[in-house]
């Protein structure tokens, strides 16, 4: 085995059902991916705008508005 598995940091979050600590490997912040170790979403206004622009609903709406602004014939459903 590579490294020292006995000395690796563990999550340690306690389960409500069993009362036993989590044995998953901890990330650098001390928690595993199941107990809050991964990203909790965008924090800044720029990051929130970026994530909003990745939504399919927003992309479709912007495309429809762009075609209306250009002067092309609007699609059947132009309101949302």
C-alpha positions as CSV (number, residue, x, y, z in Angstrom):
1,X,0.0,0.0,0.0
2,X,1.1,3.5,-0.7
3,X,1.2,6.1,2.0
4,X,0.0,5.6,5.6
5,X,-3.7,4.6,5.6
6,X,-3.7,4.3,9.4
7,X,-2.7,7.9,9.8
8,X,-4.9,9.5,7.1
9,X,-7.5,12.0,8.3
10,X,-11.1,10.7,8.6
11,X,-14.3,12.6,8.4
12,X,-15.7,11.6,11.8
13,X,-19.2,13.0,11.3
14,X,-21.6,10.9,13.5
15,X,-24.6,9.1,11.9
16,X,-27.9,9.7,13.5
17,X,-29.1,6.1,12.9
18,X,-26.1,4.2,14.3
19,X,-24.2,6.8,16.3
20,X,-20.9,5.7,14.7
21,X,-18.4,8.1,13.1
22,X,-18.0,8.3,9.4
23,X,-14.9,6.4,8.2
24,X,-14.6,8.1,4.8
25,X,-11.3,9.9,3.9
26,X,-11.5,13.6,4.7
27,X,-10.8,16.4,2.2
28,X,-8.4,19.2,3.1
29,X,-11.2,21.0,5.0
30,X,-11.6,18.0,7.3
31,X,-14.9,16.7,6.0
32,X,-15.8,14.0,3.4
33,X,-17.7,14.7,0.2
34,X,-20.9,13.4,1.9
35,X,-20.7,15.6,4.9
36,X,-19.9,19.0,3.4
37,X,-16.5,18.7,1.9
38,X,-17.3,19.7,-1.6
39,X,-18.5,23.0,-3.1
40,X,-21.6,24.6,-1.7
41,X,-22.2,26.8,-4.8
42,X,-21.2,30.2,-6.0
43,X,-20.6,32.9,-3.4
44,X,-19.8,36.0,-5.5
45,X,-22.2,37.9,-7.7
46,X,-20.0,37.0,-10.7
47,X,-20.1,33.3,-9.9
48,X,-23.9,33.4,-9.4
49,X,-24.3,35.1,-12.8
50,X,-22.1,32.5,-14.4
51,X,-24.1,29.6,-13.0
52,X,-27.4,31.3,-14.0
53,X,-26.1,31.6,-17.6
54,X,-25.6,27.9,-17.7
55,X,-29.2,27.0,-17.1
56,X,-31.0,25.8,-20.2
57,X,-34.1,27.9,-19.5
58,X,-32.0,31.1,-19.5
59,X,-30.1,30.2,-22.6
60,X,-33.3,29.5,-24.5
61,X,-34.9,32.7,-23.4
62,X,-31.9,34.7,-24.4
63,X,-31.9,33.1,-27.9
64,X,-35.6,34.0,-28.3
65,X,-35.0,37.6,-27.3
66,X,-32.0,37.8,-29.7
67,X,-34.1,36.6,-32.6
68,X,-36.9,39.1,-31.8
69,X,-34.4,42.0,-31.5
70,X,-32.8,41.1,-34.8
71,X,-36.2,41.3,-36.5
72,X,-36.7,37.8,-37.5
73,X,-40.1,36.2,-37.3
74,X,-40.8,35.3,-33.6
75,X,-41.4,31.7,-32.7
76,X,-44.8,30.5,-31.7
77,X,-44.1,30.8,-27.9
78,X,-42.5,34.2,-27.2
79,X,-43.6,34.7,-23.6
80,X,-42.3,33.1,-20.5
